[in-house]
Amino acid sequence: MKDFERKNKVISLFSGAGGMDIGFEMAGFKTAVAVEFDKSCCETLRTNKPEIPVIQGDISKITTENILDVANLKPTEPALVIGGPPCQSFSLAGKRMGMDDPRGMLVLQFIRVVRESLPVAFVMENVKGMVNWEGGKAMDAIMNEIAEPIIFEGKEYNYEISKTVLNSANYGASQLRERVFIVGNRLSKKFKFPEATHTSPQKLSTDLFGNKKKKYNTVWDAIGKLPPADEPSETALRISKTIKERIVKHGY
């Protein structure tokens, strides 16, 4: 069991409150370290997952060596590096400064950790706007950077990279949310993204295997049976006043 857990350890970057981590943990992986800048998110991670070491700080000032040390891992040992770098620079709703914005450059910090920690694979998520920013400038920079060969201890490593835009509603979430996913592995295997399981009522159809897709789940499907909410606490009211500033500063 210990050997299994070691081979399935994940480095989580830009962890936020841990939503992406939960998904990978449900798939059998184990978060070995979480790296996050936002103080409130770090408090949430430490409260909900006290067993996971959290590095709080600016990732551009945190070395990969430090991340690996905290995770008790060496280069080539992580199963995955996962994360969603700040995305407001690439958002269709933002100013679209992209790679010229320091927040956009944080994407390259994700790639830096991948190249220096050499996980078996990586998964990066971002807003759909990244795909077409300035005719694909950001995406080309990311793909070219991660595709460069890596030499470690005399051995060359190369990542096979795939990317696509997925809509969370097509997989059962009660939200129309399109995101680009970039997946890479150093096993020389082409990654196949999962087939959609749900579709809109207007597009209900039968797939190639004869299995009928399910209708989109609604918000009511997800929370309609929950009991009435309690009155918000003093903490909730206080935090709600910071939401606007947090969106501008952190993108969420």
PEUR-V917528 format. One record per residue. N is the residue number from 1. SS is DSSP state (hx for helix, st for strand, lp for the rest). OMEGA is omega in degrees with one decimal (none if undefined). D_LAST is the distance of its C-alpha to the last C-alpha in Angstrom with 1 decimal. Layout:
BEGIN
n: {N	N}
ss: {SS	SS}
omega: {OMEGA	OMEGA}
d_last: {D_LAST	D_LAST}
END
This chain:
BEGIN
n: {1	2	3	4	5	6	7	8	9	10	11	12	13	14	15	16	17	18	19	20	21	22	23	24	25	26	27	28	29	30	31	32	33	34	35	36	37	38	39	40	41	42	43	44	45	46	47	48	49	50	51	52	53	54	55	56	57	58	59	60	61	62	63	64	65	66	67	68	69	70	71	72	73	74	75	76	77	78	79	80	81	82	83	84	85	86	87	88	89	90	91	92	93	94	95	96	97	98	99	100	101	102	103	104	105	106	107	108	109	110	111	112	113	114	115	116	117	118	119	120	121	122	123	124	125	126	127	128	129	130	131	132	133	134	135	136	137	138	139	140	141	142	143	144	145	146	147	148	149	150	151	152	153	154	155	156	157	158	159	160	161	162	163	164	165	166	167	168	169	170	171	172	173	174	175	176	177	178	179	180	181	182	183	184	185	186	187	188	189	190	191	192	193	194	195	196	197	198	199	200	201	202	203	204	205	206	207	208	209	210	211	212	213	214	215	216	217	218	219	220	221	222	223	224	225	226	227	228	229	230	231	232	233	234	235	236	237	238	239	240	241	242	243	244	245	246	247	248	249	250	251	252}
ss: {lp	hx	hx	hx	hx	hx	hx	lp	st	st	st	st	st	lp	lp	lp	lp	lp	hx	hx	hx	hx	hx	hx	hx	hx	lp	lp	lp	st	st	st	st	st	st	st	lp	lp	hx	hx	hx	hx	hx	hx	hx	hx	hx	hx	lp	lp	lp	lp	lp	st	st	st	lp	lp	hx	hx	hx	lp	lp	hx	hx	hx	hx	hx	hx	hx	hx	lp	lp	lp	lp	lp	lp	lp	lp	st	st	st	st	lp	lp	lp	lp	lp	lp	lp	lp	lp	lp	lp	lp	lp	lp	hx	hx	hx	lp	hx	hx	hx	hx	hx	hx	hx	hx	hx	hx	hx	hx	hx	hx	hx	hx	lp	lp	lp	st	st	st	st	st	st	st	lp	hx	hx	hx	hx	hx	hx	hx	lp	hx	hx	hx	hx	hx	hx	hx	hx	hx	hx	hx	lp	lp	st	st	st	lp	lp	st	st	st	lp	lp	st	st	st	st	st	st	st	st	hx	hx	hx	hx	lp	lp	lp	lp	lp	lp	st	st	st	st	st	st	st	st	lp	lp	lp	lp	lp	lp	lp	lp	lp	lp	lp	lp	st	st	lp	hx	hx	hx	lp	lp	st	lp	lp	lp	lp	lp	st	lp	st	st	lp	lp	lp	hx	hx	hx	hx	hx	lp	lp	lp	lp	lp	lp	lp	lp	lp	lp	hx	hx	hx	hx	hx	hx	hx	lp	lp	hx	hx	hx	hx	hx	hx	hx	hx	lp	lp}
omega: {179.5	178.7	178.1	-178.8	-179.0	-178.6	-176.8	-178.7	-174.3	168.4	-178.3	178.5	-178.4	-166.4	-176.4	178.9	173.6	-178.0	-179.7	179.3	-179.0	179.3	-179.7	176.2	176.9	179.1	175.1	179.3	-177.7	179.4	-177.6	178.1	176.5	-179.6	-175.3	-178.8	-171.6	-176.4	-177.4	177.8	179.3	177.6	177.8	179.6	-177.7	179.2	-175.6	-177.1	-176.0	-179.0	-177.6	176.7	-178.1	173.4	-179.7	178.9	179.2	-174.6	179.1	179.5	-179.9	-178.0	175.4	178.1	178.7	179.2	179.8	179.3	-179.2	179.8	-176.6	-179.7	174.5	176.5	-177.4	-177.2	-179.3	174.5	-175.7	160.2	-177.8	174.5	176.0	179.8	178.9	-168.0	-174.6	179.8	-178.1	-175.8	176.8	-179.4	-177.4	-178.8	176.6	178.2	173.6	-172.9	176.5	-179.9	178.6	179.0	176.7	-179.6	178.5	174.2	-179.8	175.0	174.7	-179.0	178.9	179.9	176.9	-175.4	-177.3	179.2	175.9	175.4	175.4	-179.8	175.9	176.0	176.5	-179.1	177.6	-178.8	-178.4	-177.9	178.6	-174.4	-173.2	179.6	-178.5	177.2	177.4	-177.2	-178.4	-178.6	178.4	179.9	-179.7	-177.3	-179.5	-177.9	-176.4	-179.1	180.0	178.3	179.8	178.2	178.2	-179.6	175.3	-179.4	-179.8	177.5	177.6	179.5	171.7	-170.3	174.4	176.8	175.5	174.8	179.4	176.6	-175.3	179.8	179.7	-179.4	172.2	177.7	-179.3	-177.2	172.5	-173.4	-179.1	178.9	175.1	177.1	176.0	-176.1	177.9	175.2	179.5	178.7	-178.8	179.5	177.0	-178.2	177.8	179.5	-175.8	175.9	177.9	178.9	-177.2	176.1	-178.4	179.2	-178.9	-175.4	178.5	-175.8	177.9	-179.2	-174.8	-177.4	177.5	179.1	-178.1	177.6	178.5	177.3	176.3	171.9	178.8	175.6	178.7	176.8	-174.5	-172.3	-175.1	-177.0	178.7	177.7	178.6	-177.8	173.8	173.7	-178.6	179.4	177.6	179.2	179.9	179.3	179.7	-178.3	-179.0	179.9	-178.7	-173.3	-177.7	179.4	-178.5	179.4	180.0	-174.0	-172.0	178.8	177.8	none}
d_last: {37.0	36.0	36.6	34.4	31.5	32.0	32.0	28.7	26.7	23.1	21.3	17.6	15.5	11.8	12.2	9.1	10.8	13.3	12.9	14.3	16.9	18.1	18.9	21.0	22.6	23.7	25.3	27.3	25.5	25.0	22.2	24.2	21.5	17.8	16.4	13.2	12.7	10.7	13.5	12.1	11.0	14.4	16.1	14.8	16.1	19.3	19.9	19.4	20.9	23.3	25.3	22.6	22.8	19.6	19.5	17.3	17.1	16.7	17.6	19.7	21.9	22.1	25.0	25.3	28.4	26.6	24.1	27.2	29.1	26.7	26.5	30.3	30.4	32.1	31.5	32.0	31.5	27.8	27.6	24.1	21.3	18.0	14.4	11.6	11.4	8.7	9.1	8.6	12.3	13.5	11.7	14.6	12.8	12.4	15.5	16.1	17.3	16.8	19.0	20.2	16.9	16.6	13.0	14.7	17.5	15.5	16.4	19.9	19.3	18.4	21.7	23.5	22.9	24.1	27.2	28.1	27.6	29.0	27.5	29.3	26.3	22.7	19.8	16.9	14.3	12.6	12.2	15.6	15.8	16.6	19.9	21.4	20.1	23.4	25.5	23.8	24.0	20.8	21.8	25.4	24.5	22.5	25.3	28.0	26.7	26.3	29.6	31.7	34.1	33.5	36.6	36.5	39.7	41.8	40.0	38.0	34.8	33.2	30.2	30.6	27.4	26.2	23.3	22.5	20.0	19.6	18.6	17.5	19.8	22.7	22.4	22.3	18.7	18.6	16.1	16.8	14.1	15.6	14.6	17.0	18.4	20.6	23.0	25.8	28.8	31.8	34.2	35.2	33.9	32.3	29.3	29.4	26.3	26.8	28.3	26.5	27.6	26.5	26.9	27.0	30.1	31.5	31.4	32.7	35.0	36.7	35.5	38.0	38.9	39.7	36.8	35.4	31.6	30.0	28.6	24.9	23.6	22.5	20.2	23.5	24.6	21.7	21.8	25.0	27.1	25.1	26.9	25.9	23.0	24.1	23.6	20.3	21.1	21.1	18.2	16.1	17.3	16.6	13.0	12.4	13.7	11.0	8.0	8.9	9.4	6.3	4.5	7.9	8.3	5.7	3.8	0.0}
END
